[in-house]
Amino acid sequence: MSRTKVSQEAPTTLKRGLKSRHIMMISLGGTIGTGLLLASGNSIAQAGPGGALLAYGLIGIMVFFLMTSLGEMAAYMPVSGSFSTYATKFIDPALGFALGWNYWYNWAITIAAEIAAVSIVMKYWFPDTASWIWSVSFLAIIFLLNYLSVKSFGESEYWFAFIKVATIVIFLIVSILMIFGILGGKAPVGFTNFFAGDGPFHGGFFATLGIFLAAGFSFQGTELIGITAGETKDPGKSIPKAVKQIFWRILLFYILAILAIGLLIPYTDSRLINDGETVTTSPFTLVFENAGIAFAASIMNAVVLTAILSAGNSGLYASSRMLWDLAMEGKAPKIFKNLNRRGVPFAALIATVIVASLSFLTSIFGEQVYIWLLSASGMCGFIAWLGIAASHYRFRKALIAQGKNLDEVLPYKSRFFPFGPLFAFILCALVVFGQSYFAFEDGQFSWYELLVSYIGLPIFFLLWFGYKIKNKTKMVKLTEADVEPTKNLYTEE
């Protein structure tokens, strides 16, 4: 369905209020969350430093290819619907519908998880304070940051990301000094810890496969750069700059950090095994404590709190923009088109907050329901990545089929086509099917684990084929695909 054109002064347009520095910092800090700060130690304990490096390295390469694919489309066609819009234009409107609702649901449930997580983090400092106070405060903060304007979102994310990036950089400097025996009062460690026990690869193939899944979840959120493109000033320049930084971000934040942890802490250290919620057993905390830095746990708790606020803030932004875009395309109720006077989709924002709050309440009154909701959302990020890879492949083919000169029309051109999107699609599909690994752990088959792992897939296919049957949509022909950039939906701020 084509979009309705609006005038530059109309109150129904989003505003391009995100500056280049916002996009750069959001792209740099977008993947730094509890997956790296807390759960990375658990990954090393399960598969050894070598297994963790291999898993995070391959997933990092896959994500890099995905983001170059998304960057090419976002720089050419910067819309808040991102891969949902691209799938609609280049593959099938039904697929675009399913991807959009799938992504909105993913973030709405993720926000609920962050609401629960923030109360756990605050318990570290205030163990006797009621959890609901922190949960409500957290939700109010991220709502206000999103409701005020896109600038307030961008500025808050800039500083959240800055704190996380600074922490990783300081961690790496401290780690290097400790590795060479300059800090910590010990002799240079070399590769002693790296090859401890049966390292560097511990637990064999299946242990590493399990880390692939954990690594994939850690990297989810990188696709946010595509959502921000719709409200970015001069996206043709800002998006390519951010995409080019992704390789160094993956190398610096994940590969070097995990290598440093593997060199400084043997994977056999029982303190690395944790539930992903305990800051005192975060590998970052352990390294800082070994370096003699006072209040290391409190410092890391503050950084983890920042990461949770950032994740919730970004999630509310991404989900509200996706819901707005779905409404603009006639795939969601018209009420979600409504914007406040600052160009923020407040109806979509409020709806997302309500769903996230209801989901959070299930964690209190119906824990089993909450587990199923989280399980259903767990697959959503991988589905979105598959959609990005497929959309880019068809996008490039459509440009060629319609005789476009790629060097002239593309502000940013991925150098890895067609290998990049094909590699990313295949590896991402393998990770998705690898979800069933948990159902076969310990040599015993578990129907429950299988259902928990794959509950998100039938929901996605129900959305896809339900819309397809109802609206009788067909595969878009390459020669007929709408490859013209969408205009008049956004105004400069």
ZICORFEN-V705106 format. One record per residue. RES is the residue in one letter. PSI is psi in degrees with one decimal (none if undefined). OMEGA is omega as a letter, one per 20 degrees, with the letter a starting at -180 (* if undefined). Layout:
# ZICORFEN-V705106
res=RES psi=PSI omega=OMEGA
res=RES psi=PSI omega=OMEGA
This chain:
# ZICORFEN-V705106
res=M psi=132.8 omega=a
res=S psi=156.4 omega=a
res=R psi=153.0 omega=r
res=T psi=129.6 omega=a
res=K psi=143.3 omega=r
res=V psi=156.4 omega=a
res=S psi=164.5 omega=a
res=Q psi=-31.8 omega=a
res=E psi=-7.1 omega=a
res=A psi=143.9 omega=a
res=P psi=10.8 omega=a
res=T psi=27.0 omega=r
res=T psi=141.6 omega=r
res=L psi=158.4 omega=a
res=K psi=135.8 omega=r
res=R psi=79.6 omega=a
res=G psi=-1.0 omega=r
res=L psi=125.4 omega=a
res=K psi=169.4 omega=a
res=S psi=-39.1 omega=a
res=R psi=-31.6 omega=r
res=H psi=-48.0 omega=a
res=I psi=-40.5 omega=a
res=M psi=-45.5 omega=a
res=M psi=-35.9 omega=r
res=I psi=-40.9 omega=r
res=S psi=-32.9 omega=r
res=L psi=-43.0 omega=a
res=G psi=0.6 omega=a
res=G psi=-31.0 omega=a
res=T psi=-2.4 omega=a
res=I psi=106.7 omega=r
res=G psi=-161.2 omega=a
res=T psi=-22.0 omega=r
res=G psi=-38.6 omega=r
res=L psi=-45.9 omega=a
res=L psi=-32.7 omega=a
res=L psi=-50.7 omega=a
res=A psi=-12.4 omega=a
res=S psi=-33.8 omega=r
res=G psi=-39.3 omega=r
res=N psi=-38.0 omega=r
res=S psi=-42.7 omega=r
res=I psi=-38.9 omega=r
res=A psi=-34.4 omega=a
res=Q psi=-41.7 omega=a
res=A psi=2.8 omega=a
res=G psi=163.1 omega=a
res=P psi=-35.0 omega=r
res=G psi=-44.4 omega=r
res=G psi=-40.8 omega=r
res=A psi=-42.2 omega=r
res=L psi=-43.3 omega=a
res=L psi=-47.0 omega=a
res=A psi=-50.5 omega=a
res=Y psi=-33.1 omega=r
res=G psi=-48.4 omega=a
res=L psi=-42.0 omega=r
res=I psi=-37.0 omega=r
res=G psi=-41.5 omega=r
res=I psi=-43.3 omega=r
res=M psi=-45.5 omega=a
res=V psi=-37.5 omega=r
res=F psi=-45.8 omega=r
res=F psi=-41.3 omega=r
res=L psi=-41.9 omega=a
res=M psi=-29.5 omega=r
res=T psi=-34.9 omega=r
res=S psi=-48.8 omega=a
res=L psi=-37.9 omega=r
res=G psi=-39.5 omega=r
res=E psi=-44.3 omega=a
res=M psi=-40.2 omega=a
res=A psi=-35.8 omega=r
res=A psi=-33.6 omega=a
res=Y psi=-39.1 omega=a
res=M psi=75.8 omega=a
res=P psi=97.9 omega=r
res=V psi=150.5 omega=a
res=S psi=-20.0 omega=r
res=G psi=-18.2 omega=r
res=S psi=-127.0 omega=a
res=F psi=-22.1 omega=r
res=S psi=-45.3 omega=r
res=T psi=-41.4 omega=a
res=Y psi=-40.8 omega=r
res=A psi=-37.7 omega=r
res=T psi=-43.6 omega=a
res=K psi=-34.6 omega=a
res=F psi=-13.8 omega=a
res=I psi=-70.3 omega=a
res=D psi=127.5 omega=r
res=P psi=-31.4 omega=r
res=A psi=-38.6 omega=r
res=L psi=-40.2 omega=r
res=G psi=-41.3 omega=r
res=F psi=-48.4 omega=a
res=A psi=-41.8 omega=a
res=L psi=-39.5 omega=a
res=G psi=-49.7 omega=r
res=W psi=-35.0 omega=r
res=N psi=-43.1 omega=a
res=Y psi=-40.2 omega=r
res=W psi=-46.1 omega=a
res=Y psi=-41.6 omega=a
res=N psi=-49.6 omega=a
res=W psi=-33.4 omega=r
res=A psi=-41.9 omega=r
res=I psi=-35.1 omega=r
res=T psi=-39.2 omega=r
res=I psi=-40.3 omega=r
res=A psi=-40.4 omega=r
res=A psi=-38.2 omega=r
res=E psi=-35.1 omega=r
res=I psi=-41.9 omega=r
res=A psi=-38.7 omega=a
res=A psi=-35.9 omega=a
res=V psi=-33.7 omega=r
res=S psi=-33.5 omega=r
res=I psi=-42.7 omega=r
res=V psi=-43.0 omega=a
res=M psi=-24.3 omega=r
res=K psi=-24.1 omega=r
res=Y psi=-40.4 omega=a
res=W psi=-34.0 omega=a
res=F psi=72.7 omega=a
res=P psi=-21.3 omega=a
res=D psi=-1.2 omega=a
res=T psi=140.4 omega=a
res=A psi=135.0 omega=a
res=S psi=-36.3 omega=a
res=W psi=-26.9 omega=r
res=I psi=-44.9 omega=a
res=W psi=-37.9 omega=r
res=S psi=-44.8 omega=r
res=V psi=-40.9 omega=r
res=S psi=-43.6 omega=r
res=F psi=-46.8 omega=a
res=L psi=-38.7 omega=r
res=A psi=-40.2 omega=a
res=I psi=-51.2 omega=a
res=I psi=-30.0 omega=r
res=F psi=-46.9 omega=a
res=L psi=-41.5 omega=r
res=L psi=-34.0 omega=r
res=N psi=-34.2 omega=a
res=Y psi=-35.4 omega=a
res=L psi=-54.3 omega=r
res=S psi=165.8 omega=r
res=V psi=-26.5 omega=r
res=K psi=-40.6 omega=a
res=S psi=-36.6 omega=r
res=F psi=-48.6 omega=a
res=G psi=-41.6 omega=a
res=E psi=-42.0 omega=r
res=S psi=-41.5 omega=r
res=E psi=-33.1 omega=r
res=Y psi=-47.5 omega=a
res=W psi=-33.6 omega=r
res=F psi=-46.7 omega=a
res=A psi=-38.7 omega=r
res=F psi=-44.8 omega=r
res=I psi=-44.1 omega=a
res=K psi=-44.2 omega=r
res=V psi=-43.9 omega=r
res=A psi=-38.7 omega=r
res=T psi=-44.6 omega=a
res=I psi=-42.1 omega=a
res=V psi=-45.8 omega=r
res=I psi=-41.9 omega=r
res=F psi=-44.8 omega=a
res=L psi=-39.0 omega=r
res=I psi=-46.4 omega=r
res=V psi=-41.6 omega=a
res=S psi=-43.1 omega=r
res=I psi=-43.6 omega=r
res=L psi=-36.2 omega=r
res=M psi=-39.4 omega=r
res=I psi=-37.1 omega=a
res=F psi=9.6 omega=r
res=G psi=12.7 omega=a
res=I psi=-30.2 omega=a
res=L psi=148.1 omega=r
res=G psi=-7.3 omega=r
res=G psi=23.7 omega=r
res=K psi=162.0 omega=r
res=A psi=157.6 omega=r
res=P psi=133.5 omega=a
res=V psi=-26.9 omega=a
res=G psi=-136.5 omega=a
res=F psi=19.8 omega=a
res=T psi=-50.4 omega=a
res=N psi=-30.7 omega=a
res=F psi=-35.6 omega=a
res=F psi=18.4 omega=r
res=A psi=152.3 omega=r
res=G psi=-130.2 omega=r
res=D psi=27.2 omega=r
res=G psi=170.1 omega=j
res=P psi=-12.7 omega=r
res=F psi=114.6 omega=a
res=H psi=135.5 omega=r
res=G psi=-2.8 omega=r
res=G psi=-164.6 omega=a
res=F psi=-45.8 omega=a
res=F psi=-30.4 omega=r
res=A psi=-42.7 omega=r
res=T psi=-38.7 omega=r
res=L psi=-41.6 omega=r
res=G psi=-34.5 omega=r
res=I psi=-27.9 omega=r
res=F psi=-42.9 omega=a
res=L psi=-45.4 omega=r
res=A psi=-41.5 omega=r
res=A psi=-40.9 omega=r
res=G psi=-44.3 omega=r
res=F psi=-35.9 omega=a
res=S psi=-34.6 omega=a
res=F psi=-11.1 omega=a
res=Q psi=136.9 omega=a
res=G psi=-16.8 omega=r
res=T psi=-28.2 omega=a
res=E psi=-5.5 omega=r
res=L psi=-27.2 omega=a
res=I psi=-31.4 omega=r
res=G psi=-35.9 omega=r
res=I psi=-40.3 omega=a
res=T psi=-18.5 omega=a
res=A psi=-32.6 omega=a
res=G psi=-22.4 omega=a
res=E psi=25.5 omega=a
res=T psi=133.6 omega=r
res=K psi=131.7 omega=r
res=D psi=60.6 omega=a
res=P psi=-26.6 omega=r
res=G psi=-24.5 omega=r
res=K psi=-40.5 omega=a
res=S psi=-44.2 omega=a
res=I psi=-48.7 omega=r
res=P psi=-38.4 omega=r
res=K psi=-43.6 omega=a
res=A psi=-41.6 omega=a
res=V psi=-39.2 omega=a
res=K psi=-20.9 omega=r
res=Q psi=-14.0 omega=a
res=I psi=-41.5 omega=a
res=F psi=-45.6 omega=a
res=W psi=-32.3 omega=r
res=R psi=-46.4 omega=r
res=I psi=-44.2 omega=a
res=L psi=-47.3 omega=a
res=L psi=-50.0 omega=a
res=F psi=-37.0 omega=a
res=Y psi=-56.4 omega=a
res=I psi=-51.4 omega=a
res=L psi=-37.0 omega=r
res=A psi=-45.0 omega=a
res=I psi=-37.1 omega=r
res=L psi=-43.6 omega=r
res=A psi=-43.8 omega=r
res=I psi=-42.9 omega=a
res=G psi=-31.3 omega=r
res=L psi=-33.0 omega=a
res=L psi=-27.9 omega=a
res=I psi=120.2 omega=r
res=P psi=142.7 omega=a
res=Y psi=-16.0 omega=r
res=T psi=-7.2 omega=r
res=D psi=118.4 omega=a
res=S psi=-19.6 omega=a
res=R psi=-17.8 omega=r
res=L psi=-23.8 omega=a
res=I psi=112.1 omega=a
res=N psi=174.5 omega=a
res=D psi=9.8 omega=r
res=G psi=7.9 omega=a
res=E psi=-11.9 omega=a
res=T psi=109.7 omega=a
res=V psi=-26.8 omega=a
res=T psi=-19.3 omega=r
res=T psi=12.7 omega=r
res=S psi=135.8 omega=r
res=P psi=-28.9 omega=r
res=F psi=-42.8 omega=r
res=T psi=-43.4 omega=a
res=L psi=-42.3 omega=r
res=V psi=-45.5 omega=r
res=F psi=-39.5 omega=r
res=E psi=-41.3 omega=r
res=N psi=-26.3 omega=r
res=A psi=-5.5 omega=r
res=G psi=18.8 omega=r
res=I psi=121.5 omega=a
res=A psi=148.9 omega=r
res=F psi=33.7 omega=a
res=A psi=-43.3 omega=a
res=A psi=-40.9 omega=r
res=S psi=-40.0 omega=r
res=I psi=-48.3 omega=a
res=M psi=-33.0 omega=r
res=N psi=-39.8 omega=r
res=A psi=-39.3 omega=r
res=V psi=-41.1 omega=r
res=V psi=-39.7 omega=r
res=L psi=-41.1 omega=r
res=T psi=-42.1 omega=r
res=A psi=-39.4 omega=r
res=I psi=-43.7 omega=r
res=L psi=-41.8 omega=r
res=S psi=-44.3 omega=a
res=A psi=-44.3 omega=r
res=G psi=-41.3 omega=r
res=N psi=-48.2 omega=r
res=S psi=-39.7 omega=a
res=G psi=-41.7 omega=r
res=L psi=-38.4 omega=r
res=Y psi=-52.0 omega=a
res=A psi=-44.6 omega=a
res=S psi=-40.1 omega=a
res=S psi=-37.8 omega=r
res=R psi=-37.9 omega=r
res=M psi=-41.1 omega=r
res=L psi=-38.7 omega=r
res=W psi=-45.0 omega=a
res=D psi=-39.3 omega=r
res=L psi=-39.9 omega=r
res=A psi=-39.6 omega=r
res=M psi=-28.8 omega=a
res=E psi=5.3 omega=r
res=G psi=18.7 omega=a
res=K psi=5.2 omega=r
res=A psi=159.0 omega=r
res=P psi=144.2 omega=a
res=K psi=-26.3 omega=a
res=I psi=-26.9 omega=a
res=F psi=-0.2 omega=r
res=K psi=-22.3 omega=a
res=N psi=134.0 omega=r
res=L psi=154.0 omega=r
res=N psi=179.4 omega=a
res=R psi=-13.1 omega=r
res=R psi=10.0 omega=r
res=G psi=23.4 omega=r
res=V psi=131.5 omega=r
res=P psi=80.8 omega=a
res=F psi=-31.9 omega=r
res=A psi=-43.4 omega=r
res=A psi=-34.9 omega=a
res=L psi=-47.2 omega=a
res=I psi=-41.4 omega=r
res=A psi=-41.3 omega=a
res=T psi=-41.5 omega=r
res=V psi=-41.1 omega=a
res=I psi=-46.5 omega=r
res=V psi=-43.1 omega=r
res=A psi=-40.8 omega=a
res=S psi=-43.3 omega=r
res=L psi=-39.2 omega=r
res=S psi=-39.1 omega=r
res=F psi=-38.8 omega=r
res=L psi=-30.5 omega=r
res=T psi=-25.9 omega=r
res=S psi=-21.8 omega=a
res=I psi=-44.4 omega=a
res=F psi=-14.6 omega=r
res=G psi=73.5 omega=a
res=E psi=-38.4 omega=a
res=Q psi=-38.3 omega=r
res=V psi=-41.7 omega=a
res=Y psi=-40.4 omega=r
res=I psi=-41.8 omega=r
res=W psi=-37.0 omega=r
res=L psi=-45.2 omega=r
res=L psi=-41.0 omega=a
res=S psi=-40.2 omega=r
res=A psi=-35.7 omega=a
res=S psi=-24.1 omega=a
res=G psi=-33.1 omega=a
res=M psi=-19.3 omega=a
res=C psi=-40.1 omega=a
res=G psi=-40.5 omega=r
res=F psi=-36.6 omega=r
res=I psi=-41.5 omega=r
res=A psi=-41.2 omega=r
res=W psi=-41.3 omega=r
res=L psi=-39.5 omega=r
res=G psi=-38.0 omega=r
res=I psi=-47.6 omega=a
res=A psi=-46.4 omega=a
res=A psi=-40.4 omega=a
res=S psi=-40.9 omega=a
res=H psi=-41.1 omega=r
res=Y psi=-46.3 omega=a
res=R psi=-34.1 omega=r
res=F psi=-49.7 omega=a
res=R psi=-41.6 omega=r
res=K psi=-36.6 omega=r
res=A psi=-41.4 omega=r
res=L psi=-44.2 omega=a
res=I psi=-43.4 omega=a
res=A psi=-29.4 omega=a
res=Q psi=12.5 omega=r
res=G psi=22.9 omega=r
res=K psi=142.8 omega=r
res=N psi=107.9 omega=a
res=L psi=-38.6 omega=a
res=D psi=-23.8 omega=a
res=E psi=-36.5 omega=a
res=V psi=-22.1 omega=a
res=L psi=117.9 omega=r
res=P psi=-32.8 omega=r
res=Y psi=130.3 omega=a
res=K psi=120.7 omega=r
res=S psi=128.0 omega=a
res=R psi=-3.5 omega=a
res=F psi=11.0 omega=r
res=F psi=138.0 omega=j
res=P psi=-3.3 omega=a
res=F psi=-43.5 omega=a
res=G psi=-59.7 omega=a
res=P psi=-33.7 omega=r
res=L psi=-44.0 omega=r
res=F psi=-45.4 omega=a
res=A psi=-41.4 omega=a
res=F psi=-46.4 omega=a
res=I psi=-46.9 omega=a
res=L psi=-39.5 omega=r
res=C psi=-39.2 omega=r
res=A psi=-39.3 omega=r
res=L psi=-39.8 omega=r
res=V psi=-40.5 omega=r
res=V psi=-48.0 omega=r
res=F psi=-25.0 omega=r
res=G psi=-8.4 omega=r
res=Q psi=-29.8 omega=a
res=S psi=-5.8 omega=r
res=Y psi=-40.9 omega=a
res=F psi=-23.6 omega=a
res=A psi=-15.3 omega=a
res=F psi=12.2 omega=r
res=E psi=146.6 omega=r
res=D psi=21.9 omega=r
res=G psi=8.8 omega=a
res=Q psi=132.6 omega=a
res=F psi=136.5 omega=a
res=S psi=111.8 omega=r
res=W psi=-37.0 omega=a
res=Y psi=-47.7 omega=r
res=E psi=-36.7 omega=r
res=L psi=-44.2 omega=r
res=L psi=-41.6 omega=r
res=V psi=-39.0 omega=a
res=S psi=-35.5 omega=a
res=Y psi=8.5 omega=a
res=I psi=-27.1 omega=a
res=G psi=-28.4 omega=a
res=L psi=-50.9 omega=r
res=P psi=-32.6 omega=r
res=I psi=-44.6 omega=r
res=F psi=-46.8 omega=a
res=F psi=-31.6 omega=r
res=L psi=-42.3 omega=r
res=L psi=-45.6 omega=a
res=W psi=-58.6 omega=a
res=F psi=-25.9 omega=r
res=G psi=-46.5 omega=r
res=Y psi=-38.5 omega=a
res=K psi=-43.9 omega=a
res=I psi=-43.6 omega=a
res=K psi=-42.7 omega=a
res=N psi=-0.5 omega=r
res=K psi=45.4 omega=r
res=T psi=156.6 omega=r
res=K psi=164.6 omega=r
res=M psi=131.2 omega=a
res=V psi=129.3 omega=r
res=K psi=140.2 omega=a
res=L psi=-37.6 omega=a
res=T psi=-13.9 omega=a
res=E psi=-1.0 omega=a
res=A psi=142.5 omega=r
res=D psi=97.3 omega=a
res=V psi=13.4 omega=r
res=E psi=133.0 omega=r
res=P psi=137.7 omega=r
res=T psi=131.9 omega=a
res=K psi=170.0 omega=r
res=N psi=15.1 omega=r
res=L psi=-11.5 omega=a
res=Y psi=147.5 omega=r
res=T psi=148.0 omega=r
res=E psi=140.3 omega=a
res=E psi=none omega=*
